[in-house]
Amino acid sequence: MTRHPHSLSIINARIFDGESAELIEGAIHVADGVVTEIGPTVSTGDEVVDARGGTVVPGLIDAHCHAYGIGLDMVEIESTPSSYVALAGAMRLEAALRRGFTTVRDVAGGDPGLARAVDEGLVTAPRYFFTGAALSQTGGHGDPRPGNRDLCAGHHHMTEVVDGVDAVRRAVRDRFRQGAHAIKIMTSGGVVSLTDPIRLPQYSADEVRAITDEAARRGSYVAAHAYSPEAIEHSVVNGVRSIEHGNLLDEPTARLMAEHGAVLVPTLATYDAMDRRGEALGLNPTSQAKNREVLDSGRRAVEIARAAGVRVGFGTDLMGALEDEQLAGLRLQVEVDGVLDALRSATSVNADLLGRRDLGRVAVGAAGDLVVLDGDPFGDPSVLWATETRRTVVRGGKVV
């Protein structure tokens, strides 16, 4: 069968290119999935979208997404059959795309089967970058077992307990064999895990260095779940590139991150959502208390990182029914960062973190991933987190 290229034109738009504070007035032409023209006038595509004076932004990127995060109970997730988790995960990805997230980085989950289904168009989904199950030490944030139970929840949908230098090396190599984009590790306690204090560093320095060494030789990197200054320092000095959450960050540790070129991926949405809705959704009281411990400090961490010159990305980390709070994450980051920096975080900064300069930007040669907003986010920021009925999402040059 002959494949016919598809073209799309967006006209009467104001264009945010992912970086510049200055908006461009004009039109965009996308041919066969790639932006080919930007200007006052462009070629007429097979399909034409009239922005009617609205704003076009690059397709949004959620750098901390969990397709397989189908609930708030880790044991339940890890003991649920893979077929159900995959189907639920596909639906979660489609919902993210319709909100305007044309790319997601799944840091703790995903597998080559789901990635293949996305690539082949079997599911409607964003571009999908996965790490496979995150690595956790015994009793660490990724160990789902409560302290008073001896059980096996071994599907490894989101996390896998792996101890020892040789064992973590083997696990990293196997993830790259399966097509993982990067490696995720747990280097501090967390909110939904029940047996580990949030502040304490996890994994030995030798184990972390073994993981980062394997990733670097593969041309990739490591993302670490880390809250406290102790855990962030432990991660960064041993080669971690992407710090997830980082809520308890302080000024000296932020300077250390900047020296090492590490990126902070805040996830403000999840703490706000768990604080408001966690009890009603059955979140364990221990987790509710842990969430309160890091809730307010997340915003301050973004400010501290910015002041130290750390690049700040954007993520959401939403589990279970809380996934519908994804756009609220933009609101929370705008409240801290302002519209321009928050949009850069969710577009070009995240694209650079992924190593994909063709994403997160509106430029000739970039991927045709775009969101047409029905207003000006710089004048009315709420258009960024309004419902998807107020936006048109384009993925690979095609309207979703």
Secondary structure as GFF3:
##gff-version 3
##sequence-region A 1 400
A	DSSP	beta_strand	7	15	.	.	.	ID=ss1
A	DSSP	beta_strand	24	31	.	.	.	ID=ss2
A	DSSP	beta_strand	34	39	.	.	.	ID=ss3
A	DSSP	beta_strand	47	50	.	.	.	ID=ss4
A	DSSP	beta_strand	55	58	.	.	.	ID=ss5
A	DSSP	beta_strand	60	65	.	.	.	ID=ss6
A	DSSP	alpha_helix	74	78	.	.	.	ID=ss7
A	DSSP	alpha_helix	82	99	.	.	.	ID=ss8
A	DSSP	beta_strand	101	106	.	.	.	ID=ss9
A	DSSP	alpha_helix	112	119	.	.	.	ID=ss10
A	DSSP	beta_strand	127	130	.	.	.	ID=ss11
A	DSSP	beta_strand	134	136	.	.	.	ID=ss12
A	DSSP	beta_strand	159	161	.	.	.	ID=ss13
A	DSSP	alpha_helix	165	177	.	.	.	ID=ss14
A	DSSP	beta_strand	183	186	.	.	.	ID=ss15
A	DSSP	alpha_helix	205	217	.	.	.	ID=ss16
A	DSSP	beta_strand	222	226	.	.	.	ID=ss17
A	DSSP	alpha_helix	229	236	.	.	.	ID=ss18
A	DSSP	beta_strand	242	245	.	.	.	ID=ss19
A	DSSP	alpha_helix	251	260	.	.	.	ID=ss20
A	DSSP	beta_strand	263	265	.	.	.	ID=ss21
A	DSSP	alpha_helix	268	277	.	.	.	ID=ss22
A	DSSP	alpha_helix	285	295	.	.	.	ID=ss23
A	DSSP	alpha_helix	297	308	.	.	.	ID=ss24
A	DSSP	beta_strand	311	312	.	.	.	ID=ss25
A	DSSP	three_ten_helix	320	325	.	.	.	ID=ss26
A	DSSP	alpha_helix	326	337	.	.	.	ID=ss27
A	DSSP	alpha_helix	339	344	.	.	.	ID=ss28
A	DSSP	pi_helix	345	349	.	.	.	ID=ss29
A	DSSP	alpha_helix	350	354	.	.	.	ID=ss30
A	DSSP	beta_strand	370	373	.	.	.	ID=ss31
A	DSSP	three_ten_helix	381	384	.	.	.	ID=ss32
A	DSSP	three_ten_helix	388	390	.	.	.	ID=ss33
A	DSSP	beta_strand	391	395	.	.	.	ID=ss34
A	DSSP	beta_strand	398	399	.	.	.	ID=ss35
###
